[in-house]
Each structure stands twice: as C-alpha cells, then as structure tokens.
Amino acid sequence: MTTVAATNAATTTSTAQSANALSGSMGKEDFLKLLVAQMQNQDPLNPTDPTQYTAQLAQFSSLEQLQNVNTNLTSLISSSGNSSQQTEQMAALSLLGKNVVSKGGSFELGTSPVELGYQLSSPADSVNLEVLDQNHNVVATLPMSETSAGTHYYNWDGTDSSGNSIAAGDYTLKAVASAGDSSISATPLVRAAVNGVDFTSSGSSLATNAGPFDLSNVISAESQ
C-alpha cells in the first residue's frame, strides 16, 4: 500500500513538473491530457476532491472557447484584408484605357509631350510650373496664362522657357501661385493614359505614358 502511494505521488509530481514546463505554450489538448493523467494517478487512499476537477474542467472549457475565438478573429482579419486588396485591384483594372489625373507631381519625361496641370484654390495674379530633377534642382520654369480658380492643364513638350530640351528621366512638378504679396494654394497635377496595371506588395500602380502612378494618388479619371 505504501509502495502504491509513493508511486502515485512520484507520478503526480512528474505530471505537475510537466505542466509547469508546458505552461508557457500549453494548448487545450495538452491541458486535457494532464487532467486525465492526474485523475489516473491520484492516491486511492486520498482521492482528489471532485470540486477541483469541476474547476479544472471549467478552465479547460474557457481555454477552448478563447482559442476558438482567436482562430475566428484571425480568419476574419485575413478575409477582410484579402477583400480590401481585391477591391483595390479591381479598381485599378477598371482604369485601363482611361485618362487619369495624379496629384503629387511625380512623372517620367520621355520622347513624347507630358500633360502637366495645376489646381488653384482661388484666383491668382501669376502662376508658374517648376520642373525639378531628382536632386531637387529646377530645370524648367513654365509661366502659365490661366490664373482663375480651378483646374488647368498644359501640354509640355519637354523644353525649358528658352526652348532647350530637357533630358529624359524622372521629374517632379511644383506649382507656385501668388496674388499680390500672398501665396495661393496650388496643387501640381499630371494627366496621362493608363496602359497597364502592376500589383505590388505596397499597393497597386498604374502604368501610364508619363510613368507609374500610385493608385492612391489618382484623384479623377475619364474616358480617352
């Protein structure tokens, strides 16, 4: 009898040690195995109080429910992310063959003219479009004749105000407007035709005759 009790005590101690070792990552299956092992190896002369088993079963039930909730939330978040990405991709594909207007002013100059633009918040006395290279140097200053509030476009042939050709490459457009001694808010725009769509890890990109446009920068679209 003493031998049986000693054996059971040793087994219970081993089970408790295993539980401690697994406590950092114990799942519901591990919890159930430990509970069954505890029931099988209890001291027959001093059995565990049934209320303790009831409490442990309640803990097991709570653990199972929490894991199920976590699994469902993970699935929901993944599904939501995929749905949002698919919606964005469909929106990008719907712009194929259309003219789009991108804010921000980034564009590529090639051998063809580029349709530059600007949006004025209020009437101005003077408006200049400045073309900056990758080193932020102004390579062309283009005086604009349209100074009323609203959106205006200018078909640029790639030459500066002196008629010198600008080298092909990546450029940024800046709109500078003023009325009297005060500056006026002016948003630089580039309008181009979409001839392709690229899907990247950071989002959708539209391939145009004025270089790639981020879909997030597109503010309008119209048929060609």
N, C-alpha and C positions, 0 to 999 in steps of 0.2 A: 504494500500500500504506500509506504513511504517512497519507494522507488518510483511508482507511478506519479506521485505528486511532484517529486523532484524533476522528473522528465517533463511533465506538463509545464512546470514553472520555467524550465530552461527554454522550452519551445515558445512559451508566451513572451519571454524576454527577447528571444530571437525575432519574433514577429514584431514586437514594439520597435526594435532597432531597425528592422526593415522599413517600418512605417516612417520612422524619423528620416531615414535615408531618402525615401521617396517623397517626403512632404513638399519638397520644392517643386515637383512636377507630377504629382500623383493625379491620375485621371479616375473616372468613375469605375472603370474595370478593376484598376488596382485597389481602389477603396473596397469594392465588393469582395475581392479575393482575401484581403486582410481581415474583413469582418467574418467571412466563413472560416478562415484559419483560426481566428480567435474562438469561435464557437466550438470547433472541433477539438481544440486543445485546452479547454478550460479544465480546472481542477474539479473532478466529480464530487469531492468532499466539500468543496466550497464554490459552487457554481456562481457565475456572474448574474447579477440582478437583471431580470428581464427588462426593466425600465431603461437600463443602459443600452441594451440592444435596440430598443424602440427609438431612443435618442439618436443612435448611430445610423439607423435606417432613415430617420428624418433628414440627417445630414447628407446621406447618400442621395436622397431624392432631390434635395436642394442643389447639390452639386450637378446632378444630371440635368436639371432644368436650366441652370446657369450655362452649362456647356451647350445645350440646345439653342438657347437664346443667342449665345455668342456665334454659333455656326450660322444661324439665320441672319444675323446682322451682317456678318462677313459676306454672305451670299447676296444680300440686298445691296450693300455698298458696291460690290463688284458689278452687279447687274446695272445699277444706276450709272456707274462710270462708263460701262460699255454702251449704254443707251445714249448718254451725252456725246460720246465720241462718234457714234454712228450718225447722230443728228447733225453734228458739225461737218462730217464728211459728206453727207447728203447735201447740205447747204453749199459746200464748196463745189460739188459736182454740178449743181444747178446753175452755177455761174459760167460754165463753159460756153464759149462763143459770145459772151456779153462784154460790154464795156463796163469797167468798174472804176470807182474813184477811191483812192487810198490817201489817208491822212498821214502825216509824219514826214513826207517829203523824200523818202529814200527811193532811188531809181537807178537804172543802168542806162548809160548812153551808148548806143551802137552806131550803126550807119544810117539809121532812119530817124526822122524827127520824133520828138517826145512831146506829148501834150501835158504841159505844166499848168497849174492853176492856183488859185488863192481864194479864200473866203473872208470877206470883211464884215466885221460886226457892226460897223457904221460907216457913213461916207468919209472919204479921205481926201486930202489935198494932193498927196503923192503916194505912189506905191512902187516899190522895186522888188524884183525877184532876184535873190542871190543864189548862185550855184556854188556849193562848197565841195572840195575834193575830200579824200579820205583823211587828209591832215588838217581839215577844217580851214583851209585857205580858200578865199573867194576867187574863183577862176572866171566868173562872169557875173556882171550886174546888168539886169534887164529892166529898163523903165517900162511901166505899164500905163496904158492910157485909160483903162477902165477903173474908176475910183468910187463908184457907187457901192452902197452896201449890198452884200450878196456874194454869189459865186461867179468867178470869171476864169476863162482858160486862155492859154497862149500856146500856139504851136511853135515849139523851139526847134530850130534846125541844127543846134549843136555848135553855134558860134557865139563869141562874146560880142560886146557892144561895138567893137572895132571891126567885126567881121572875121576874126581869126577863129579857126576851127579848134574845138576842144577835143582832146584825146578821148577815145572810148574808155569806159570804165565805170566804177561805182561813184555816185554823187548824192548829195543831199541838198534839197531845196529849202530856202528860207524866205519867208515873205516879210517885208518891212514896210509898214504903212504909218502915215502921220497926218494929223490935221492941225495946222498951226504949229505950236510948240509941243503938242501932245502926241504920243504914240497911240496907235489904234491896234486892237487885237486883229491879227491876220493869220489864218491857218493855211499852211502850204498844202497843196494837193497835187496828185499825179493821176491822170486818167489813161487807161490802157485796156487793150483787148485781152481777154483770158483765153489762152490756147492750151492750157494743161493744168493739172492739179497734182500736188505732191503731198503725201501724208507722212508726217514726221512725228517723232516722239514728243515734240513740243507743241504740235498742233498742225493745222492744215495750211499749206502755202499754195498760192495761185501763181502759175507760170504765165507771164504776160510779155508783150513786146517791149516793156520797159523794165524787165527784170522781175524777180519774185516779190509778191505782195503777201504779207501775213493776212490771213482771213480776218483776224481781229481788228485790223486797221481799215478794212473796207467800210465805207460809210454809205455808198449807194451803188446801184447797178442799173443798167439799161441795155436794151437790145441794140445791136450794131445797125 
